[in-house]
Amino acid sequence: MTADHVSRQEKSLSFGSAASAYERGRPSYPPDAIDWLLPTGARSVLDLGAGTGKLTARLVERGLDVTAVDPIPEMLEVLKGSLPGTPALLGTAEDIPLPDDSVDSVLVAQAWHWFDPGRAISEVARVLRPGGRLGLVWNNRDERLGWVKDLGRIIGHEVDPFTQTVTLPEPFADLERRQVEWTSYVTPQALIDLVASRSYCITSPDEVRTRTLERVRDLLATHPALVNTSGLALPYVTVCVRATLS
């Protein structure tokens, strides 16, 4: 196992200590993106890497038969608290705790970059029914606006080449991409929770994490677009990728 993989694995499992902040601060997903990711007529959906259930909740609202899988117990506890009727299973993308040919669609929100892609592809193909669809989705902050760009200077810019270039190999085919622009409305505290729930912040030394959050609070207190406001319009570009099991 390489040092890079160890680092990635450690970061991917770090969210447990910030599960509550993750739930409070992270955005949901726009309906247009979910519509595009789901295959027509899908009834059973696996939310893989479900976290606290940001996407899971939107799928349950549609009346779908949803199963959530995540490797972090603390994240699943939050999910179970808000979605008590939804099966929430401890597991990974490389070892999915579902039988063969059991779901119509597998959706992965904000998580595919944490997986071992070769092993994950094999497992997703195993649990999907023939003709089923794999859909990936990421929310990226739209930093074209002044204060959001300033936020990026503090916490790191959102542009991630991986979300733009990820591919899905055989046995998946008909790869398609789409972007959806939308706005999430958040409180100042939710913005702080958003930053606090990011893996680099969680895994930083205490003094670095404290300094980062202090700089975000200073931005909220001094930027002309943010001063004395109780609600912030945070724009996103949601990147979607889908492919069909051939």
C-alpha positions, 0 to 999 in steps of 0.5 A: 500500500503506497503512502498516497493511498494510506493518506487517501484512506485516512482522509476518507475515514476522517469524517466520523469526528465531524459527522454533525458538522457535515450534516449541518454544513454540507449542501444537498443535491439539485433535483435536475441532477438527480433526475438525470442520474437516475434511470427511467423506471428505477425503483431500487437504488443504492446510495454508496458512500452515503455519509449522513444521507444528504443524497439519501434523503432526496431519493427517499422523498421520491418514494424509491427503495433506497439502501445506504452504505457507508464505512463510517459508523458515526455518519450512519448514526446521523443518517439513521436519526433522520431516516429511521426507515431506510436500511443503512449498512456498514460497508465499502465500495470495495465490499458492498454488503448487498447480493448480486443483481439487487439494485437498478441504480447505484449513486455515489455522491461526493465519494467516488474519489475516495474509492479504489476504482478497479475494485469498486467498479467490479462490486458495483457491476455485481450488485447492479441488475443488467442494464442498471446505471452507475451515477456519480455526482459532486457539488463544487463551489462556483467561485466566479462570485467575489466572496466565494472566490475569497473563501477559496483563497482561505480554504483551497479552491474548489476546482478539482480536475478529477471530477471533470476527467473521471471515466468509468471503464468496462463493463460500463458503457455510454458514459455521459457528463452534465453540469447543473448550476444552482444555489444553496442558501446557508447561514453563516454558521452553516458555512463554518460547519461546511469548512469544518467538515472538509477532510483537509480541515479535519486532518490538519493540526489543531492550530492550522484548523483553528486558524482556518476557521478564524479566517472564515469568521473574519471573512463573514465579519468583514466582506461587504456581501456578508456583513450583518446577513443571516442568509448567504447565497452559495452558488454551486456547479454540480458535476454529474457522470453516468454510465450503463452496465453493458 
